[in-house]
Amino acid sequence: MDTKTKTLLKIVETWSLSQKPEYRGFRCANCQKYIHKGYYYWLDGGDYKTPVHFCKKCQRKFESGKIKITKPTIPVNRQTFGLNFPENFIHLFKNLIQNWDTKAKPIYKIFTCDNCGKNMYKTYHVWLNLKGLLVEIHFCKNCGNKLKLNNL
């Protein structure tokens, strides 16, 4: 695992993952400031597959190797976390993540729905456990409501 991937993993391991879908704005992966646009990086390693978003300030620190991770690691029990989704959801989620280009170079952009591609500032943040691989997927309000994510 390269240095940047290790750093992304250390950052993600400080997040407090929610078992239930959360409808909220996007935050910088490191400083947790709410942002409307962000730098997209991909963490595909360490049993995670998730986009990692940075504000401009944290992205510069990340790229220069000067980012400081001061929050403690929050353990996740992969035996029980995120296993309560119906089979049709899991099928949809697997199809969506197959289309991700996790090798893509970082890009600064507005956030988009993983299902319909709509630009958005708030989203349903959904964590899925695929045999120990933790995956975060984002749905706009319309797609989330169709899936009844607020009822899970």
Residue pairs with C-beta under 8 A, 6 or more apart in sequence:
1 9
1 45
1 46
3 65
4 41
4 62
5 43
5 44
5 45
5 46
6 46
7 62
7 67
7 69
8 29
8 41
8 43
8 52
9 43
9 45
9 46
9 48
10 69
10 73
11 29
11 30
11 52
11 67
11 69
12 29
12 43
12 46
12 48
12 50
12 52
13 46
13 73
13 74
14 69
14 71
14 72
14 73
14 74
15 29
15 74
16 74
17 74
17 76
17 81
17 82
17 127
17 134
18 125
18 127
19 81
19 82
19 84
19 127
20 152
21 124
21 125
21 126
21 139
21 144
21 149
21 150
21 152
22 124
22 125
23 122
23 123
23 124
23 125
23 141
23 144
23 149
23 150
24 122
24 123
24 125
25 34
25 35
25 36
25 121
25 122
25 123
26 34
26 35
26 36
26 38
26 53
26 111
26 121
26 123
27 33
27 34
27 35
27 53
28 35
28 38
28 53
28 54
28 55
28 58
29 52
29 53
29 54
29 58
30 54
30 58
30 61
30 62
30 67
30 69
31 55
31 57
31 58
33 55
35 53
35 55
36 110
36 111
36 121
37 108
37 109
37 110
37 111
38 53
38 54
38 55
38 108
38 109
38 111
39 53
39 54
39 55
39 56
39 59
39 106
39 107
39 108
40 51
40 52
40 53
40 104
40 106
40 107
40 108
40 109
41 51
41 52
41 53
41 54
41 62
41 106
42 49
42 50
42 51
42 52
42 100
42 102
42 103
42 104
43 49
43 50
43 51
43 52
44 102
47 78
47 132
47 133
47 134
48 133
48 134
48 135
49 97
49 100
49 102
49 133
49 134
49 135
50 134
50 135
50 136
51 136
51 138
53 111
54 62
56 108
58 67
59 106
59 108
61 67
61 68
76 134
78 129
78 132
78 134
81 127
81 129
81 134
82 127
82 128
82 129
82 134
83 129
84 152
85 93
85 128
85 152
89 147
90 128
90 130
92 115
92 147
93 126
93 128
93 135
93 137
94 130
96 114
96 115
96 137
97 114
97 135
97 137
110 119
110 120
110 121
111 119
111 120
111 121
111 123
111 138
112 118
112 119
112 120
112 138
113 120
113 123
113 138
113 139
113 140
113 143
114 137
114 138
114 139
115 139
115 140
115 143
116 140
116 142
116 143
118 140
118 142
118 143
120 138
120 140
120 141
122 141
123 138
123 139
123 140
123 141
123 144
124 138
124 139
124 140
124 141
124 143
124 144
124 149
124 150
125 136
125 138
126 136
126 137
126 138
126 139
126 149
127 134
127 135
127 136
128 134
128 135
128 136
128 137
129 135
139 147
139 149
144 150
